[in-house]
Amino acid sequence: MRVMVLVKATKDSEAGLKPSAELTEMFEAMGRFNEELVNAGILLAGDGLKPSSEGKRVAFDGPGRTVIDGPFAETRELVAGFWLWEVKNMAEAVEWVKRCPNPMPGPSEIEIRPIYELADFGDIVTPEMAEQQDQLRAKISGQ
């Protein structure tokens, strides 16, 4: 089972990272945690995101597209970082998140979301669609 693990943004993360001893400690702890994930064969990808003030959103309305410049409101709804994990089940993902060092200087949240797999769509997935997905994943992973 693949899951996207989302580190929710905070007022601090939206302000941008300022070098400090606390930040250095946090990075070191997170580095050790990421190494554990790699050694356990769980981590597929992950990174931190710059504040939403440096981001863009593209709004879709039929054929129309509108570009919206950051920053975006509602900090608690924003994402500050992510991991992509391969785990046995949601319980294993929760256990790993509980071991994670706090990713922010103050209170923070991490959200875990399962990723759709082709099997979730049942009979609407044709063998051709499955083959195309397999080929795309192979290209992405460099195989």
Secondary structure, DSSP 8 states (H G I E B T S, - for coil): -EEEEEEE--HHHHH-----HHHHHHHHHHHHHHHHHHHTT-EEEEEE---GGG-EEEEEETTEEEEEES--S-GGGSEEEEEEEE-SSHHHHHHHHHHS--SSSS---EEEEE---GGGGGGGS-HHHHHHHHHHHHHHHT-
